[in-house]
Amino acid sequence: MAQKFYDLTQPFYSGIPLWPWPVMYDTEVTRVTFPEYATFPGDPKRGRVNKMTTVIKTKMHASTHMDAPLHVLEGGLSVDKIPLSSCYGEGVVVDMRYLKKWDVIGKKDLDNAKPKIKKGDFVVVNTGWHKYFPTYGYVFFNHFPGFYTEAADWFVEHEVKAVAIDGGATDHPLAHTPLKKWAPNLWDEYKQETGKDADEEFPIYEPTHLALAKAGIPGIEIAGGQIDEVTGKRCTLACFPLRFQGGEASLVRLVAIVDE
């Protein structure tokens, strides 16, 4: 049987959009740079005068990446300790492109997902938000529909293998209390549009991150690429991190494999 491979990964490059809250990070880790150095003499007979070595300065949460439990859980597994079996298996790419700005993905959405999510599935959620990356970084990171407490409990109860989403994180963008402190402009925007206080509406900080970490379920953020081409399909999914010793996250290549 023939197989077709689909890349569900966003590009990675110098100047890539990053989580836009510099107040939460030292400015030195909020940049991705690729200085290149021609360091070794090559062999002109083989078509290369110099060999090129690239030095990358990045945070591991740039572009498509996997969070290890250590990212949010003291004493949690580092990314090199995540079982490879948790990074590969049968699963679904479900269509939630009907969702709108700041919608919360809950039990009803997951129960009614097409194809049906089975116990133990590797789950990829297509909200359609990948289309804003990288052109509209602010919209991508601050407005995507995301998971909160209901989805967190649902994934654990269904013992899913892994969870990927094409939004900026596995938790809703407003689930960062006190948002008024961390991202006051976003807090103001939500207040102006809805008349509500985001810190009252989302009082728990990143519940999905923590629930997945405690259950040993890898969370993959910023999916994209060819995701629309496999949405609505049951397929094999693979997503392997770097063997980054002690790392709390890793860049990944998320791939869907479809039998034809």
C-alpha positions in Angstrom: 0.0 0.0 0.0 1.3 3.4 -1.0 1.8 6.1 1.7 1.7 9.9 1.4 3.5 12.1 3.9 2.1 15.5 4.9 4.2 18.1 6.7 2.1 19.7 9.5 4.9 22.0 10.6 5.3 25.7 10.4 8.6 27.1 9.0 11.5 28.0 11.3 13.7 30.9 10.3 15.5 34.0 11.6 13.0 36.7 12.6 10.1 34.2 13.2 7.1 35.6 15.2 7.4 34.7 18.9 5.0 34.9 21.9 4.6 38.7 22.0 4.9 39.4 25.7 8.5 40.6 26.3 7.6 41.4 29.9 7.6 37.6 30.6 11.0 37.0 29.0 14.5 38.4 29.0 15.0 40.1 25.6 17.9 37.8 24.9 15.6 34.8 24.6 12.9 36.5 22.5 15.0 36.5 19.3 15.8 33.8 16.7 19.0 34.6 14.8 20.9 32.5 12.3 24.5 33.9 11.9 26.2 31.8 9.3 29.9 31.2 9.0 31.9 29.7 6.1 34.4 28.0 8.4 36.1 25.2 6.5 37.7 24.9 3.0 35.7 22.8 0.7 36.5 20.8 -2.4 35.9 22.8 -5.7 36.0 19.5 -7.6 32.9 18.5 -5.8 31.1 21.8 -6.4 31.6 23.6 -3.1 34.4 26.0 -2.2 33.5 26.4 1.5 31.5 24.4 4.0 28.9 26.3 5.8 28.1 26.1 9.5 25.1 27.8 11.0 24.9 29.0 14.6 21.4 29.4 15.9 20.2 31.4 18.9 16.6 30.5 19.7 14.0 29.6 22.3 12.7 26.0 21.8 9.1 27.4 21.7 9.6 29.0 18.3 7.5 27.6 15.5 6.1 24.1 15.8 7.4 22.6 19.1 6.7 20.0 21.8 6.4 20.9 25.5 7.9 18.4 27.9 6.2 18.0 31.3 9.2 19.8 32.8 8.0 23.0 31.1 5.3 23.4 33.7 5.7 20.7 36.2 8.5 20.7 38.8 10.3 17.3 38.5 8.5 16.5 35.3 10.1 14.6 32.5 12.5 16.5 30.3 12.0 16.3 26.5 14.7 13.6 26.0 12.8 11.3 28.5 9.5 11.4 26.7 8.8 7.9 25.4 9.1 7.6 21.6 5.9 5.6 21.7 4.1 8.8 22.8 5.3 10.6 19.7 3.9 8.2 17.1 0.7 6.4 16.4 -2.8 6.3 15.0 -4.8 9.5 15.3 -7.0 12.1 13.8 -6.8 15.6 12.4 -10.1 17.2 13.4 -11.8 20.1 11.9 -12.6 23.0 14.2 -12.3 25.8 11.6 -15.7 27.0 12.6 -14.3 28.5 15.8 -13.9 32.2 16.1 -11.6 34.6 18.0 -11.3 33.7 21.7 -13.7 30.8 21.5 -13.1 28.1 24.1 -12.8 24.5 22.9 -14.8 22.4 25.3 -16.3 18.9 25.8 -19.0 19.4 23.2 -16.5 20.3 20.5 -14.3 17.3 21.3 -17.3 14.8 21.7 -18.6 15.9 18.3 -15.2 16.1 16.5 -15.0 14.6 13.0 -13.5 12.0 12.7 -14.4 10.7 16.1 -11.6 10.9 18.6 -11.0 7.4 20.1 -9.3 6.5 23.3 -5.6 6.6 22.9 -5.6 8.7 19.7 -2.9 11.2 18.7 -5.1 14.3 18.3 -4.4 17.2 16.0 -6.9 20.1 16.1 -7.2 22.4 13.1 -8.8 25.7 14.2 -7.8 27.5 11.0 -5.6 29.8 13.0 -2.4 28.6 11.3 -3.2 30.9 8.4 -2.3 33.9 10.5 1.3 32.6 11.0 3.6 34.3 10.3 2.0 37.3 8.6 -0.3 38.4 11.5 1.7 37.4 14.6 -0.3 39.5 17.0 -3.6 37.9 15.9 -2.0 34.4 15.8 -0.8 34.5 19.3 -3.4 36.6 21.1 -6.8 35.7 19.4 -6.7 32.0 18.7 -9.6 29.7 20.0 -8.0 27.4 22.6 -8.4 24.8 25.3 -9.2 25.5 28.9 -10.3 23.3 31.8 -13.0 21.2 30.0 -10.7 20.2 27.2 -7.9 19.5 29.7 -10.0 17.1 31.6 -11.4 15.5 28.4 -8.0 14.7 27.0 -6.9 13.1 30.3 -10.1 11.1 30.6 -9.8 9.8 27.0 -6.1 8.9 27.6 -5.0 10.5 24.3 -1.5 9.8 23.2 -0.6 13.4 22.3 -2.4 16.7 21.5 -1.4 19.2 18.8 -3.1 22.5 17.9 -2.5 25.0 15.2 -2.8 27.9 17.6 -0.1 29.6 19.6 -0.4 27.3 22.7 -2.2 24.3 24.2 -4.0 26.8 26.5 -6.3 29.6 25.5 -4.4 32.9 25.0 -6.3 34.6 27.9 -5.5 31.8 30.3 -2.5 33.6 31.8 -3.8 35.2 35.0 -3.0 37.8 36.0 -3.3 38.8 32.3 -3.7 42.4 33.4 -0.1 42.2 34.6 1.5 40.0 31.9 -0.3 41.5 28.9 -2.2 44.6 29.9 -2.9 45.6 26.2 -4.6 42.2 25.6 -6.5 42.5 28.9 -7.7 45.9 27.8 -8.7 44.6 24.3 -10.8 41.8 25.8 -12.4 44.2 28.3 -13.3 46.6 25.5 -14.7 44.0 23.2 -16.6 41.9 25.7 -17.1 44.1 28.8 -15.6 41.2 30.8 -12.4 40.8 33.0 -10.2 38.1 31.4 -8.7 37.3 34.8 -12.2 36.5 36.2 -13.2 34.6 33.0 -10.0 32.6 33.0 -8.9 32.4 36.6 -6.6 29.3 36.3 -3.2 29.7 34.7 -2.6 27.3 31.8 -4.7 24.3 33.1 -4.3 22.3 29.9 -0.5 22.5 30.1 -0.5 21.2 33.6 -3.1 18.5 33.0 -1.2 17.1 30.0 2.1 17.3 31.9 0.7 15.4 34.9 -0.7 12.7 32.6 2.4 12.4 30.5 0.7 13.6 27.3 2.9 15.6 24.9 1.5 18.9 23.9 2.5 20.2 20.4 1.9 23.9 19.6 1.9 26.0 16.4 1.0 23.2 14.0 0.3 24.2 10.4 1.9 23.4 7.0 -0.3 21.0 5.0 -2.8 20.6 7.9 -5.8 21.5 5.8 -5.0 18.7 3.3 -5.4 16.0 6.0 -8.2 17.6 8.1 -11.0 15.2 8.6 -8.8 12.2 8.1 -7.7 9.3 10.4 -4.0 8.7 9.8 -0.7 7.9 11.4 1.0 10.8 13.1 4.6 11.3 14.1 6.3 14.1 16.0 9.8 13.5 17.4 11.7 16.0 19.6 15.4 16.5 19.7 17.3 14.4 22.2 17.8 17.6 24.3 19.1 16.5 27.6 17.3 18.2 30.4 15.3 20.3 27.9 11.8 21.5 28.7 10.7 21.8 25.1 12.0 21.0 21.6 11.4 22.0 18.0 9.8 19.2 16.1 8.7 18.0 12.7 5.0 17.0 12.9 4.0 14.6 10.1 0.8 12.9 9.0 1.1 9.6 7.1 -1.9 8.6 5.0 -2.4 5.2 3.3 -3.5 5.5 -0.3 
